[in-house]
Amino acid sequence: DRPGTTVDAVDALYEKNGKRLVLIDTAGIRRKSNVDESVESLAVLQAIRSMERADLVVLLLDASMGVAEQDAKIIGLAEDRGRALIIALNKCDLLSDEEQKKAVTKARDVLAFVPWAPLVRISAKSGRGVAKLVTTIESVVAAHGKRVTTAQLNRFFEEVLDQHPPPVHKGKP
């Protein structure tokens, strides 16, 4: 429960309904100014490398502490690497319903640059919301793996242009 104490990334195999996932639990990535130059900096490097081999990143945030600038940077790292993303607000069991709503609103405001990322409220201690997190992981991985063919994309743009043609200037669109 003390920041900076997790060092190694730990892989665990998770299987559900015949689907296999490898979960990688990494050290938290704190601001450079808060990181000791020794073991913790290596743990941070290892956490970023783990992101390289992941299909999906679940950013686990303490709901009572809110979203920090460093969290947005971590999301940027995941996005730059083309990883699917879920934001999990942990320790929601410690907050009232009103405080939870405020935490979600604040998280959405700070992370407005990734409005597509699902936000799931959980309590790792009590297990509340974990089943929803797993379901969200499955759906996000499936959606992230979907590919749109060129023909589908062309049909989409044809429909959009038919319904909303570009403005005309001197007889030319």
N, C-alpha and C positions, 0 to 999 in steps of 0.2 A: 504493500500500500504506500510505499515511499518512492517518489520519482527517482529514476536513475539506478534502481537496484536490479532490474532485469537486464541480462547481458546477452545471452545466446538466443538466436532464433530457434524455436522449437517446432518441428513438423509433426503433425498428427493426421492419421488417416481417418476420415469420417465417411461412413457409408449409410445411405438411406434409400430405400426403394430401388436397390440395385445401382444407384448412382454413387460414384466414388469421388470424394473431394479430398485434397490435401490442404489442411489448414496450417498456416504458418503464423505462430505467435511471435511477435518481435518486441524488442525494446521500444519504449516510447521515444519519439524523436522530439527532443526539447531544443529550445533556442541555443545557438552556439555559445552565447554568453553564460548560459546556465550549465554547460557541459564541461565536465572535468576533462583535461587533455589526455587522460589515460584510458582506462578500460571503457568508459562510457562513450567516448568518441568512436571507438571501434564498434561498439554495439549499435550506434546510430548508423555507421557505414554499412554494417551487416543488415540492418533493417531496410535501408534504401536498396541494397542489392536484392533482398528478398522480394521487394516490389517488382524487380526486373523479371522474376520468374513466376509472378502471380498473374492470374487472369482477372482477378477481382480484388479490390482493396476495401476492407471494412475499416473505416476510421472510427475508432472507439474514443468517444469524448466523455468527460465527466460533466453531466448535465448541470450540476450545481456550480461549476466553474465557468461554464459557457465556452464559446468558441474563441480561440485566440488567433492572432496573426500567424503563428507558427502552424496552426491547423490548416489554414488556408494555403500555406506554402506546401504542406504535405499533399493536399488535394491537387495542387498544381503539378507536383511531381508525378502523381498517379495519372493525371490527365495528359501530361506530356508523354507519358509512356503508353498511352492508349488503353489504360486499364479501366474496367468497369468499377463503379464506386457506389458504396453505401455508407451513409453516416449513421452511426449508432450512438445515441445518447444514453450513457450508462448511469446507474445510481438514481434512476427516476423514482425508485421506491422511497428515497429520502425527501422527495419534493411533494408538495401538495398539488392538486390538479391545476390550480391557478399558476403555481410556479413552473409546472411542466409546460403549460401553454406558453408562458413567457420565454422559457428556455428554447422551445421549438421556434417561436417567432424570431427571437434573437439569432438563433442559428441560421434560419432561412435568410434573414437580413444580411448577415455577415457573409454567407455563402451563396449570395444571389447569382454569382457567376456559374454555379452548377445547379440550376433549378431542376434539372432532370434527375439528380441523384436522390434516391429515396432516403428518407429519414425515419429511423425506427427507434422507438423508446424501449429501453430494456433495463433489467436489473440482473446483472451477472450473479449477484449474491443470492437472490430469491428465485431466479430463473424466469421471472416474468418478462414476456416479450421475446424470449430466446427462440421459441418455436416460430414466431412471426419473422424473426431475423433469418432463420434458416429458409423459410418459404421465400422470403425476399431475395436471398442469395440465389436460390434456384431460378427464380424468374428473371433476375438481372443477368445472370450468366447466360441463360437461354436467349434473352433479348440482345445482349451484347454480341453474341455469336451469329446473329441473323445478318444476312447480307441482302442488299437490294440489287436486283439485276438492272442493267442499263435500260432494258425495255420497260421495266416497271417505273423507273425514274423518269423516262421520257413520257410515258403515259400520264404520270402525275403532273408534270409540267405542262403538258398539253391541256389537261383539265383546268389547271390554275389559269393559264393564259386565255382559255376560252371563257372562263367566268370573270376574269379580271384582266382584260387586255391592257397592254402598256399604253401610256398616254401618247397621243398623236401630236406631232409638231410639223406643220407645213405638209400635211398629208402622209408623213412617214412615222411609223412607230419608234 
